[in-house]
Amino acid sequence: MLDSEWAVAWVKAAAASVAEHKMELIELDRVIGDGDHGENLDRGFQAVLAKLETNFETPGEVFKLLAMTLMSVVGGAAGPLYGTAFLRAATAAGEASALNSDQLATVLAAARDGIVARGKAEPGDKTMVDAWTPAVEAADEAVENGLSPEEVLTAAAAAAEQGATDTEPLQARKGRASYLGERSIGHRDPGAQSTALILRCAASTARDAA
């Protein structure tokens, strides 16, 4: 079971990872987008860090704080998309004081569905959905195999990383990158890459909490 302490650790780790990889995300977005993905996401997570001193009783409370902060601070597409994702995640987590494997898979699915609802993207469109969808599928499979919360998140993170890599040969069909047509082929989607970073932090902090 993963509680609010894990959720806070996840946010802190994600903030550190986004800061570390900010220039990488900027460069990825500069090629096929506005070039602001890394900077915007870093600003949002740094803003969340300033609010994490509060004592949280549930993971859902942490997810809601993250969602509201990202939506209010982050510009571009990332704020609304990630904000919606974590708001849906907060709703899925509910008032549970800790999350088991099945609940974690439900949270991940809710986050993915929020992104799909907000961005109207499907797998294959070369967006963050291409990282979230395999992550959700891997989490579901891990639950079916009776794996622990840590193992569920590790499977999801690995699938997200592969999904991000798999966006490279795709032609973008959504977002600013879609304006490039065939020129978008050969470049990794920055949203898929940030998704992989964030979910890897969920897994690593779960291992630390185990």
PyMOL commands that place a pseudoatom at each C-alpha (Angstrom):
pseudoatom trace, name=CA, resn=MET, resi=1, chain=A, elem=C, hetatm=0, pos=[0.000, 0.000, 0.000]
pseudoatom trace, name=CA, resn=LEU, resi=2, chain=A, elem=C, hetatm=0, pos=[1.312, 3.430, -0.933]
pseudoatom trace, name=CA, resn=ASP, resi=3, chain=A, elem=C, hetatm=0, pos=[0.227, 6.358, 1.229]
pseudoatom trace, name=CA, resn=SER, resi=4, chain=A, elem=C, hetatm=0, pos=[0.416, 10.155, 1.129]
pseudoatom trace, name=CA, resn=GLU, resi=5, chain=A, elem=C, hetatm=0, pos=[4.100, 10.128, 2.092]
pseudoatom trace, name=CA, resn=TRP, resi=6, chain=A, elem=C, hetatm=0, pos=[4.809, 8.185, -1.081]
pseudoatom trace, name=CA, resn=ALA, resi=7, chain=A, elem=C, hetatm=0, pos=[2.670, 10.601, -3.121]
pseudoatom trace, name=CA, resn=VAL, resi=8, chain=A, elem=C, hetatm=0, pos=[4.624, 13.565, -1.751]
pseudoatom trace, name=CA, resn=ALA, resi=9, chain=A, elem=C, hetatm=0, pos=[7.916, 11.769, -2.442]
pseudoatom trace, name=CA, resn=TRP, resi=10, chain=A, elem=C, hetatm=0, pos=[6.718, 11.106, -5.997]
pseudoatom trace, name=CA, resn=VAL, resi=11, chain=A, elem=C, hetatm=0, pos=[5.961, 14.780, -6.602]
pseudoatom trace, name=CA, resn=LYS, resi=12, chain=A, elem=C, hetatm=0, pos=[9.327, 15.824, -5.189]
pseudoatom trace, name=CA, resn=ALA, resi=13, chain=A, elem=C, hetatm=0, pos=[11.167, 13.258, -7.298]
pseudoatom trace, name=CA, resn=ALA, resi=14, chain=A, elem=C, hetatm=0, pos=[9.216, 14.252, -10.400]
pseudoatom trace, name=CA, resn=ALA, resi=15, chain=A, elem=C, hetatm=0, pos=[10.065, 17.906, -9.801]
pseudoatom trace, name=CA, resn=ALA, resi=16, chain=A, elem=C, hetatm=0, pos=[13.749, 17.028, -9.542]
pseudoatom trace, name=CA, resn=SER, resi=17, chain=A, elem=C, hetatm=0, pos=[13.623, 14.880, -12.677]
pseudoatom trace, name=CA, resn=VAL, resi=18, chain=A, elem=C, hetatm=0, pos=[11.820, 17.518, -14.724]
pseudoatom trace, name=CA, resn=ALA, resi=19, chain=A, elem=C, hetatm=0, pos=[14.364, 20.118, -13.585]
pseudoatom trace, name=CA, resn=GLU, resi=20, chain=A, elem=C, hetatm=0, pos=[17.230, 17.802, -14.488]
pseudoatom trace, name=CA, resn=HIS, resi=21, chain=A, elem=C, hetatm=0, pos=[15.809, 17.049, -17.933]
pseudoatom trace, name=CA, resn=LYS, resi=22, chain=A, elem=C, hetatm=0, pos=[14.372, 20.507, -18.617]
pseudoatom trace, name=CA, resn=MET, resi=23, chain=A, elem=C, hetatm=0, pos=[16.739, 21.308, -21.483]
pseudoatom trace, name=CA, resn=GLU, resi=24, chain=A, elem=C, hetatm=0, pos=[16.148, 17.893, -23.049]
pseudoatom trace, name=CA, resn=LEU, resi=25, chain=A, elem=C, hetatm=0, pos=[12.394, 18.499, -23.010]
pseudoatom trace, name=CA, resn=ILE, resi=26, chain=A, elem=C, hetatm=0, pos=[12.880, 22.012, -24.379]
pseudoatom trace, name=CA, resn=GLU, resi=27, chain=A, elem=C, hetatm=0, pos=[14.970, 20.678, -27.258]
pseudoatom trace, name=CA, resn=LEU, resi=28, chain=A, elem=C, hetatm=0, pos=[12.470, 17.935, -28.070]
pseudoatom trace, name=CA, resn=ASP, resi=29, chain=A, elem=C, hetatm=0, pos=[9.660, 20.493, -28.121]
pseudoatom trace, name=CA, resn=ARG, resi=30, chain=A, elem=C, hetatm=0, pos=[11.696, 23.025, -30.071]
pseudoatom trace, name=CA, resn=VAL, resi=31, chain=A, elem=C, hetatm=0, pos=[11.915, 20.606, -32.998]
pseudoatom trace, name=CA, resn=ILE, resi=32, chain=A, elem=C, hetatm=0, pos=[8.193, 19.827, -33.314]
pseudoatom trace, name=CA, resn=GLY, resi=33, chain=A, elem=C, hetatm=0, pos=[6.413, 22.287, -31.004]
pseudoatom trace, name=CA, resn=ASP, resi=34, chain=A, elem=C, hetatm=0, pos=[6.719, 25.623, -29.258]
pseudoatom trace, name=CA, resn=GLY, resi=35, chain=A, elem=C, hetatm=0, pos=[9.899, 24.761, -27.370]
pseudoatom trace, name=CA, resn=ASP, resi=36, chain=A, elem=C, hetatm=0, pos=[8.388, 25.584, -23.989]
pseudoatom trace, name=CA, resn=HIS, resi=37, chain=A, elem=C, hetatm=0, pos=[7.417, 22.167, -22.632]
pseudoatom trace, name=CA, resn=GLY, resi=38, chain=A, elem=C, hetatm=0, pos=[10.422, 21.737, -20.361]
pseudoatom trace, name=CA, resn=GLU, resi=39, chain=A, elem=C, hetatm=0, pos=[10.352, 25.274, -19.021]
pseudoatom trace, name=CA, resn=ASN, resi=40, chain=A, elem=C, hetatm=0, pos=[6.603, 25.274, -18.403]
pseudoatom trace, name=CA, resn=LEU, resi=41, chain=A, elem=C, hetatm=0, pos=[6.577, 21.895, -16.696]
pseudoatom trace, name=CA, resn=ASP, resi=42, chain=A, elem=C, hetatm=0, pos=[9.567, 22.797, -14.533]
pseudoatom trace, name=CA, resn=ARG, resi=43, chain=A, elem=C, hetatm=0, pos=[7.878, 26.003, -13.421]
pseudoatom trace, name=CA, resn=GLY, resi=44, chain=A, elem=C, hetatm=0, pos=[4.727, 24.095, -12.507]
pseudoatom trace, name=CA, resn=PHE, resi=45, chain=A, elem=C, hetatm=0, pos=[6.485, 21.437, -10.444]
pseudoatom trace, name=CA, resn=GLN, resi=46, chain=A, elem=C, hetatm=0, pos=[8.616, 24.016, -8.659]
pseudoatom trace, name=CA, resn=ALA, resi=47, chain=A, elem=C, hetatm=0, pos=[5.417, 25.837, -7.722]
pseudoatom trace, name=CA, resn=VAL, resi=48, chain=A, elem=C, hetatm=0, pos=[4.011, 22.610, -6.297]
pseudoatom trace, name=CA, resn=LEU, resi=49, chain=A, elem=C, hetatm=0, pos=[7.114, 22.074, -4.170]
pseudoatom trace, name=CA, resn=ALA, resi=50, chain=A, elem=C, hetatm=0, pos=[6.435, 25.335, -2.375]
pseudoatom trace, name=CA, resn=LYS, resi=51, chain=A, elem=C, hetatm=0, pos=[3.046, 23.993, -1.269]
pseudoatom trace, name=CA, resn=LEU, resi=52, chain=A, elem=C, hetatm=0, pos=[4.066, 20.537, -0.075]
pseudoatom trace, name=CA, resn=GLU, resi=53, chain=A, elem=C, hetatm=0, pos=[4.633, 21.509, 3.558]
pseudoatom trace, name=CA, resn=THR, resi=54, chain=A, elem=C, hetatm=0, pos=[1.004, 20.762, 4.371]
pseudoatom trace, name=CA, resn=ASN, resi=55, chain=A, elem=C, hetatm=0, pos=[0.243, 17.472, 6.078]
pseudoatom trace, name=CA, resn=PHE, resi=56, chain=A, elem=C, hetatm=0, pos=[-1.696, 15.271, 3.700]
pseudoatom trace, name=CA, resn=GLU, resi=57, chain=A, elem=C, hetatm=0, pos=[-3.934, 12.438, 4.827]
pseudoatom trace, name=CA, resn=THR, resi=58, chain=A, elem=C, hetatm=0, pos=[-4.417, 10.764, 1.458]
pseudoatom trace, name=CA, resn=PRO, resi=59, chain=A, elem=C, hetatm=0, pos=[-2.613, 10.384, -1.883]
pseudoatom trace, name=CA, resn=GLY, resi=60, chain=A, elem=C, hetatm=0, pos=[-5.687, 11.898, -3.506]
pseudoatom trace, name=CA, resn=GLU, resi=61, chain=A, elem=C, hetatm=0, pos=[-5.101, 15.182, -1.672]
pseudoatom trace, name=CA, resn=VAL, resi=62, chain=A, elem=C, hetatm=0, pos=[-1.562, 15.325, -3.046]
pseudoatom trace, name=CA, resn=PHE, resi=63, chain=A, elem=C, hetatm=0, pos=[-2.767, 14.592, -6.584]
pseudoatom trace, name=CA, resn=LYS, resi=64, chain=A, elem=C, hetatm=0, pos=[-5.403, 17.329, -6.311]
pseudoatom trace, name=CA, resn=LEU, resi=65, chain=A, elem=C, hetatm=0, pos=[-2.862, 19.909, -5.143]
pseudoatom trace, name=CA, resn=LEU, resi=66, chain=A, elem=C, hetatm=0, pos=[-0.582, 18.949, -8.020]
pseudoatom trace, name=CA, resn=ALA, resi=67, chain=A, elem=C, hetatm=0, pos=[-3.450, 19.182, -10.503]
pseudoatom trace, name=CA, resn=MET, resi=68, chain=A, elem=C, hetatm=0, pos=[-4.685, 22.583, -9.380]
pseudoatom trace, name=CA, resn=THR, resi=69, chain=A, elem=C, hetatm=0, pos=[-1.188, 24.036, -9.285]
pseudoatom trace, name=CA, resn=LEU, resi=70, chain=A, elem=C, hetatm=0, pos=[-0.233, 22.772, -12.720]
pseudoatom trace, name=CA, resn=MET, resi=71, chain=A, elem=C, hetatm=0, pos=[-3.452, 24.091, -14.227]
pseudoatom trace, name=CA, resn=SER, resi=72, chain=A, elem=C, hetatm=0, pos=[-2.935, 27.537, -12.705]
pseudoatom trace, name=CA, resn=VAL, resi=73, chain=A, elem=C, hetatm=0, pos=[0.815, 27.886, -13.318]
pseudoatom trace, name=CA, resn=VAL, resi=74, chain=A, elem=C, hetatm=0, pos=[1.747, 25.911, -16.432]
pseudoatom trace, name=CA, resn=GLY, resi=75, chain=A, elem=C, hetatm=0, pos=[1.138, 27.445, -19.824]
pseudoatom trace, name=CA, resn=GLY, resi=76, chain=A, elem=C, hetatm=0, pos=[0.747, 25.755, -23.164]
pseudoatom trace, name=CA, resn=ALA, resi=77, chain=A, elem=C, hetatm=0, pos=[-0.890, 22.360, -23.508]
pseudoatom trace, name=CA, resn=ALA, resi=78, chain=A, elem=C, hetatm=0, pos=[0.970, 20.706, -20.628]
pseudoatom trace, name=CA, resn=GLY, resi=79, chain=A, elem=C, hetatm=0, pos=[-0.873, 22.516, -17.834]
pseudoatom trace, name=CA, resn=PRO, resi=80, chain=A, elem=C, hetatm=0, pos=[-4.418, 21.578, -18.842]
pseudoatom trace, name=CA, resn=LEU, resi=81, chain=A, elem=C, hetatm=0, pos=[-3.415, 18.044, -19.864]
pseudoatom trace, name=CA, resn=TYR, resi=82, chain=A, elem=C, hetatm=0, pos=[-1.384, 17.119, -16.795]
pseudoatom trace, name=CA, resn=GLY, resi=83, chain=A, elem=C, hetatm=0, pos=[-3.749, 19.082, -14.585]
pseudoatom trace, name=CA, resn=THR, resi=84, chain=A, elem=C, hetatm=0, pos=[-6.730, 17.119, -15.861]
pseudoatom trace, name=CA, resn=ALA, resi=85, chain=A, elem=C, hetatm=0, pos=[-4.769, 13.881, -15.534]
pseudoatom trace, name=CA, resn=PHE, resi=86, chain=A, elem=C, hetatm=0, pos=[-3.967, 14.386, -11.865]
pseudoatom trace, name=CA, resn=LEU, resi=87, chain=A, elem=C, hetatm=0, pos=[-7.402, 15.769, -11.076]
pseudoatom trace, name=CA, resn=ARG, resi=88, chain=A, elem=C, hetatm=0, pos=[-8.925, 12.569, -12.460]
pseudoatom trace, name=CA, resn=ALA, resi=89, chain=A, elem=C, hetatm=0, pos=[-6.287, 10.619, -10.537]
pseudoatom trace, name=CA, resn=ALA, resi=90, chain=A, elem=C, hetatm=0, pos=[-7.320, 12.394, -7.338]
pseudoatom trace, name=CA, resn=THR, resi=91, chain=A, elem=C, hetatm=0, pos=[-10.954, 11.503, -7.931]
pseudoatom trace, name=CA, resn=ALA, resi=92, chain=A, elem=C, hetatm=0, pos=[-10.051, 7.870, -8.613]
pseudoatom trace, name=CA, resn=ALA, resi=93, chain=A, elem=C, hetatm=0, pos=[-7.930, 7.696, -5.464]
pseudoatom trace, name=CA, resn=GLY, resi=94, chain=A, elem=C, hetatm=0, pos=[-10.823, 9.078, -3.444]
pseudoatom trace, name=CA, resn=GLU, resi=95, chain=A, elem=C, hetatm=0, pos=[-10.414, 9.180, 0.311]
pseudoatom trace, name=CA, resn=ALA, resi=96, chain=A, elem=C, hetatm=0, pos=[-8.250, 6.064, 0.544]
pseudoatom trace, name=CA, resn=SER, resi=97, chain=A, elem=C, hetatm=0, pos=[-5.404, 6.595, 2.993]
pseudoatom trace, name=CA, resn=ALA, resi=98, chain=A, elem=C, hetatm=0, pos=[-3.201, 4.280, 0.919]
pseudoatom trace, name=CA, resn=LEU, resi=99, chain=A, elem=C, hetatm=0, pos=[-3.418, 2.657, -2.497]
pseudoatom trace, name=CA, resn=ASN, resi=100, chain=A, elem=C, hetatm=0, pos=[-3.056, -1.018, -3.336]
pseudoatom trace, name=CA, resn=SER, resi=101, chain=A, elem=C, hetatm=0, pos=[-2.112, -2.446, -6.724]
pseudoatom trace, name=CA, resn=ASP, resi=102, chain=A, elem=C, hetatm=0, pos=[-5.624, -2.435, -8.119]
pseudoatom trace, name=CA, resn=GLN, resi=103, chain=A, elem=C, hetatm=0, pos=[-6.259, 1.127, -6.953]
pseudoatom trace, name=CA, resn=LEU, resi=104, chain=A, elem=C, hetatm=0, pos=[-3.000, 2.316, -8.495]
pseudoatom trace, name=CA, resn=ALA, resi=105, chain=A, elem=C, hetatm=0, pos=[-3.960, 0.825, -11.846]
pseudoatom trace, name=CA, resn=THR, resi=106, chain=A, elem=C, hetatm=0, pos=[-7.318, 2.577, -11.579]
pseudoatom trace, name=CA, resn=VAL, resi=107, chain=A, elem=C, hetatm=0, pos=[-5.582, 5.872, -10.788]
pseudoatom trace, name=CA, resn=LEU, resi=108, chain=A, elem=C, hetatm=0, pos=[-3.305, 5.542, -13.819]
pseudoatom trace, name=CA, resn=ALA, resi=109, chain=A, elem=C, hetatm=0, pos=[-6.243, 4.714, -16.078]
pseudoatom trace, name=CA, resn=ALA, resi=110, chain=A, elem=C, hetatm=0, pos=[-8.176, 7.710, -14.775]
pseudoatom trace, name=CA, resn=ALA, resi=111, chain=A, elem=C, hetatm=0, pos=[-5.206, 9.985, -15.466]
pseudoatom trace, name=CA, resn=ARG, resi=112, chain=A, elem=C, hetatm=0, pos=[-4.866, 8.650, -19.009]
pseudoatom trace, name=CA, resn=ASP, resi=113, chain=A, elem=C, hetatm=0, pos=[-8.583, 9.012, -19.632]
pseudoatom trace, name=CA, resn=GLY, resi=114, chain=A, elem=C, hetatm=0, pos=[-8.441, 12.618, -18.443]
pseudoatom trace, name=CA, resn=ILE, resi=115, chain=A, elem=C, hetatm=0, pos=[-5.720, 13.383, -20.960]
pseudoatom trace, name=CA, resn=VAL, resi=116, chain=A, elem=C, hetatm=0, pos=[-7.683, 11.703, -23.737]
pseudoatom trace, name=CA, resn=ALA, resi=117, chain=A, elem=C, hetatm=0, pos=[-10.825, 13.640, -22.811]
pseudoatom trace, name=CA, resn=ARG, resi=118, chain=A, elem=C, hetatm=0, pos=[-8.968, 16.956, -22.687]
pseudoatom trace, name=CA, resn=GLY, resi=119, chain=A, elem=C, hetatm=0, pos=[-6.716, 16.544, -25.706]
pseudoatom trace, name=CA, resn=LYS, resi=120, chain=A, elem=C, hetatm=0, pos=[-8.915, 14.333, -27.919]
pseudoatom trace, name=CA, resn=ALA, resi=121, chain=A, elem=C, hetatm=0, pos=[-5.845, 12.274, -28.850]
pseudoatom trace, name=CA, resn=GLU, resi=122, chain=A, elem=C, hetatm=0, pos=[-5.659, 8.554, -29.501]
pseudoatom trace, name=CA, resn=PRO, resi=123, chain=A, elem=C, hetatm=0, pos=[-2.756, 6.093, -29.484]
pseudoatom trace, name=CA, resn=GLY, resi=124, chain=A, elem=C, hetatm=0, pos=[-0.681, 6.656, -32.597]
pseudoatom trace, name=CA, resn=ASP, resi=125, chain=A, elem=C, hetatm=0, pos=[-1.268, 10.425, -32.717]
pseudoatom trace, name=CA, resn=LYS, resi=126, chain=A, elem=C, hetatm=0, pos=[2.260, 11.086, -31.383]
pseudoatom trace, name=CA, resn=THR, resi=127, chain=A, elem=C, hetatm=0, pos=[1.274, 12.619, -28.047]
pseudoatom trace, name=CA, resn=MET, resi=128, chain=A, elem=C, hetatm=0, pos=[1.681, 11.793, -24.363]
pseudoatom trace, name=CA, resn=VAL, resi=129, chain=A, elem=C, hetatm=0, pos=[-1.210, 9.351, -24.817]
pseudoatom trace, name=CA, resn=ASP, resi=130, chain=A, elem=C, hetatm=0, pos=[1.307, 7.090, -26.566]
pseudoatom trace, name=CA, resn=ALA, resi=131, chain=A, elem=C, hetatm=0, pos=[3.190, 6.792, -23.273]
pseudoatom trace, name=CA, resn=TRP, resi=132, chain=A, elem=C, hetatm=0, pos=[0.185, 6.728, -20.936]
pseudoatom trace, name=CA, resn=THR, resi=133, chain=A, elem=C, hetatm=0, pos=[-1.752, 4.029, -22.779]
pseudoatom trace, name=CA, resn=PRO, resi=134, chain=A, elem=C, hetatm=0, pos=[0.935, 1.311, -22.664]
pseudoatom trace, name=CA, resn=ALA, resi=135, chain=A, elem=C, hetatm=0, pos=[1.596, 2.310, -19.054]
pseudoatom trace, name=CA, resn=VAL, resi=136, chain=A, elem=C, hetatm=0, pos=[-2.044, 1.673, -18.169]
pseudoatom trace, name=CA, resn=GLU, resi=137, chain=A, elem=C, hetatm=0, pos=[-2.063, -1.619, -20.058]
pseudoatom trace, name=CA, resn=ALA, resi=138, chain=A, elem=C, hetatm=0, pos=[1.114, -2.770, -18.305]
pseudoatom trace, name=CA, resn=ALA, resi=139, chain=A, elem=C, hetatm=0, pos=[-0.308, -1.799, -14.921]
pseudoatom trace, name=CA, resn=ASP, resi=140, chain=A, elem=C, hetatm=0, pos=[-3.493, -3.749, -15.598]
pseudoatom trace, name=CA, resn=GLU, resi=141, chain=A, elem=C, hetatm=0, pos=[-1.488, -6.804, -16.614]
pseudoatom trace, name=CA, resn=ALA, resi=142, chain=A, elem=C, hetatm=0, pos=[0.650, -6.519, -13.487]
pseudoatom trace, name=CA, resn=VAL, resi=143, chain=A, elem=C, hetatm=0, pos=[-2.475, -6.417, -11.329]
pseudoatom trace, name=CA, resn=GLU, resi=144, chain=A, elem=C, hetatm=0, pos=[-3.856, -9.489, -13.079]
pseudoatom trace, name=CA, resn=ASN, resi=145, chain=A, elem=C, hetatm=0, pos=[-0.598, -11.265, -12.265]
pseudoatom trace, name=CA, resn=GLY, resi=146, chain=A, elem=C, hetatm=0, pos=[-0.921, -10.403, -8.592]
pseudoatom trace, name=CA, resn=LEU, resi=147, chain=A, elem=C, hetatm=0, pos=[2.075, -8.075, -8.463]
pseudoatom trace, name=CA, resn=SER, resi=148, chain=A, elem=C, hetatm=0, pos=[2.800, -5.549, -5.715]
pseudoatom trace, name=CA, resn=PRO, resi=149, chain=A, elem=C, hetatm=0, pos=[2.147, -1.797, -5.988]
pseudoatom trace, name=CA, resn=GLU, resi=150, chain=A, elem=C, hetatm=0, pos=[5.855, -1.221, -6.554]
pseudoatom trace, name=CA, resn=GLU, resi=151, chain=A, elem=C, hetatm=0, pos=[5.891, -3.799, -9.349]
pseudoatom trace, name=CA, resn=VAL, resi=152, chain=A, elem=C, hetatm=0, pos=[2.752, -2.332, -10.920]
pseudoatom trace, name=CA, resn=LEU, resi=153, chain=A, elem=C, hetatm=0, pos=[4.379, 1.094, -11.134]
pseudoatom trace, name=CA, resn=THR, resi=154, chain=A, elem=C, hetatm=0, pos=[7.673, -0.354, -12.356]
pseudoatom trace, name=CA, resn=ALA, resi=155, chain=A, elem=C, hetatm=0, pos=[5.846, -2.121, -15.185]
pseudoatom trace, name=CA, resn=ALA, resi=156, chain=A, elem=C, hetatm=0, pos=[3.909, 1.034, -16.021]
pseudoatom trace, name=CA, resn=ALA, resi=157, chain=A, elem=C, hetatm=0, pos=[7.069, 3.156, -16.078]
pseudoatom trace, name=CA, resn=ALA, resi=158, chain=A, elem=C, hetatm=0, pos=[8.913, 0.738, -18.349]
pseudoatom trace, name=CA, resn=ALA, resi=159, chain=A, elem=C, hetatm=0, pos=[5.982, 0.662, -20.746]
pseudoatom trace, name=CA, resn=ALA, resi=160, chain=A, elem=C, hetatm=0, pos=[5.784, 4.465, -20.756]
pseudoatom trace, name=CA, resn=GLU, resi=161, chain=A, elem=C, hetatm=0, pos=[9.477, 4.721, -21.580]
pseudoatom trace, name=CA, resn=GLN, resi=162, chain=A, elem=C, hetatm=0, pos=[9.056, 2.327, -24.491]
pseudoatom trace, name=CA, resn=GLY, resi=163, chain=A, elem=C, hetatm=0, pos=[5.964, 4.223, -25.575]
pseudoatom trace, name=CA, resn=ALA, resi=164, chain=A, elem=C, hetatm=0, pos=[7.902, 7.478, -25.633]
pseudoatom trace, name=CA, resn=THR, resi=165, chain=A, elem=C, hetatm=0, pos=[10.601, 5.880, -27.776]
pseudoatom trace, name=CA, resn=ASP, resi=166, chain=A, elem=C, hetatm=0, pos=[7.944, 4.482, -30.077]
pseudoatom trace, name=CA, resn=THR, resi=167, chain=A, elem=C, hetatm=0, pos=[6.645, 7.987, -30.876]
pseudoatom trace, name=CA, resn=GLU, resi=168, chain=A, elem=C, hetatm=0, pos=[9.795, 8.747, -32.877]
pseudoatom trace, name=CA, resn=PRO, resi=169, chain=A, elem=C, hetatm=0, pos=[8.741, 7.083, -36.173]
pseudoatom trace, name=CA, resn=LEU, resi=170, chain=A, elem=C, hetatm=0, pos=[5.164, 8.390, -35.929]
pseudoatom trace, name=CA, resn=GLN, resi=171, chain=A, elem=C, hetatm=0, pos=[3.738, 11.308, -37.861]
pseudoatom trace, name=CA, resn=ALA, resi=172, chain=A, elem=C, hetatm=0, pos=[1.994, 13.719, -35.525]
pseudoatom trace, name=CA, resn=ARG, resi=173, chain=A, elem=C, hetatm=0, pos=[-1.766, 13.967, -35.916]
pseudoatom trace, name=CA, resn=LYS, resi=174, chain=A, elem=C, hetatm=0, pos=[-2.530, 16.240, -32.948]
pseudoatom trace, name=CA, resn=GLY, resi=175, chain=A, elem=C, hetatm=0, pos=[-1.195, 19.468, -31.539]
pseudoatom trace, name=CA, resn=ARG, resi=176, chain=A, elem=C, hetatm=0, pos=[1.288, 21.903, -33.015]
pseudoatom trace, name=CA, resn=ALA, resi=177, chain=A, elem=C, hetatm=0, pos=[3.489, 19.066, -34.225]
pseudoatom trace, name=CA, resn=SER, resi=178, chain=A, elem=C, hetatm=0, pos=[0.738, 17.981, -36.614]
pseudoatom trace, name=CA, resn=TYR, resi=179, chain=A, elem=C, hetatm=0, pos=[1.346, 21.154, -38.655]
pseudoatom trace, name=CA, resn=LEU, resi=180, chain=A, elem=C, hetatm=0, pos=[4.732, 19.746, -39.652]
pseudoatom trace, name=CA, resn=GLY, resi=181, chain=A, elem=C, hetatm=0, pos=[3.236, 16.719, -41.375]
pseudoatom trace, name=CA, resn=GLU, resi=182, chain=A, elem=C, hetatm=0, pos=[5.929, 14.247, -42.393]
pseudoatom trace, name=CA, resn=ARG, resi=183, chain=A, elem=C, hetatm=0, pos=[8.637, 16.484, -40.914]
pseudoatom trace, name=CA, resn=SER, resi=184, chain=A, elem=C, hetatm=0, pos=[7.452, 15.396, -37.453]
pseudoatom trace, name=CA, resn=ILE, resi=185, chain=A, elem=C, hetatm=0, pos=[8.649, 11.856, -38.207]
pseudoatom trace, name=CA, resn=GLY, resi=186, chain=A, elem=C, hetatm=0, pos=[11.902, 10.893, -36.521]
pseudoatom trace, name=CA, resn=HIS, resi=187, chain=A, elem=C, hetatm=0, pos=[11.436, 13.031, -33.412]
pseudoatom trace, name=CA, resn=ARG, resi=188, chain=A, elem=C, hetatm=0, pos=[10.283, 11.935, -29.965]
pseudoatom trace, name=CA, resn=ASP, resi=189, chain=A, elem=C, hetatm=0, pos=[7.175, 13.558, -28.555]
pseudoatom trace, name=CA, resn=PRO, resi=190, chain=A, elem=C, hetatm=0, pos=[8.129, 15.764, -25.570]
pseudoatom trace, name=CA, resn=GLY, resi=191, chain=A, elem=C, hetatm=0, pos=[4.897, 15.036, -23.689]
pseudoatom trace, name=CA, resn=ALA, resi=192, chain=A, elem=C, hetatm=0, pos=[5.466, 11.310, -23.998]
pseudoatom trace, name=CA, resn=GLN, resi=193, chain=A, elem=C, hetatm=0, pos=[9.015, 11.790, -22.745]
pseudoatom trace, name=CA, resn=SER, resi=194, chain=A, elem=C, hetatm=0, pos=[7.936, 13.841, -19.708]
pseudoatom trace, name=CA, resn=THR, resi=195, chain=A, elem=C, hetatm=0, pos=[5.289, 11.210, -18.983]
pseudoatom trace, name=CA, resn=ALA, resi=196, chain=A, elem=C, hetatm=0, pos=[8.008, 8.551, -18.922]
pseudoatom trace, name=CA, resn=LEU, resi=197, chain=A, elem=C, hetatm=0, pos=[10.103, 10.664, -16.546]
pseudoatom trace, name=CA, resn=ILE, resi=198, chain=A, elem=C, hetatm=0, pos=[7.205, 11.275, -14.177]
pseudoatom trace, name=CA, resn=LEU, resi=199, chain=A, elem=C, hetatm=0, pos=[6.068, 7.646, -14.086]
pseudoatom trace, name=CA, resn=ARG, resi=200, chain=A, elem=C, hetatm=0, pos=[9.646, 6.448, -13.546]
pseudoatom trace, name=CA, resn=CYS, resi=201, chain=A, elem=C, hetatm=0, pos=[9.683, 8.643, -10.429]
pseudoatom trace, name=CA, resn=ALA, resi=202, chain=A, elem=C, hetatm=0, pos=[6.434, 7.027, -9.250]
pseudoatom trace, name=CA, resn=ALA, resi=203, chain=A, elem=C, hetatm=0, pos=[8.130, 3.645, -9.494]
pseudoatom trace, name=CA, resn=SER, resi=204, chain=A, elem=C, hetatm=0, pos=[11.414, 4.640, -7.875]
pseudoatom trace, name=CA, resn=THR, resi=205, chain=A, elem=C, hetatm=0, pos=[9.717, 6.281, -4.897]
pseudoatom trace, name=CA, resn=ALA, resi=206, chain=A, elem=C, hetatm=0, pos=[7.475, 3.220, -4.514]
pseudoatom trace, name=CA, resn=ARG, resi=207, chain=A, elem=C, hetatm=0, pos=[10.593, 1.069, -4.274]
pseudoatom trace, name=CA, resn=ASP, resi=208, chain=A, elem=C, hetatm=0, pos=[11.999, 3.394, -1.627]
pseudoatom trace, name=CA, resn=ALA, resi=209, chain=A, elem=C, hetatm=0, pos=[8.734, 3.170, 0.320]
pseudoatom trace, name=CA, resn=ALA, resi=210, chain=A, elem=C, hetatm=0, pos=[8.623, -0.633, 0.162]
for i in range(1, 210): cmd.bond("trace and resi %d" % i, "trace and resi %d" % (i + 1))
show_as sticks, trace
zoom trace
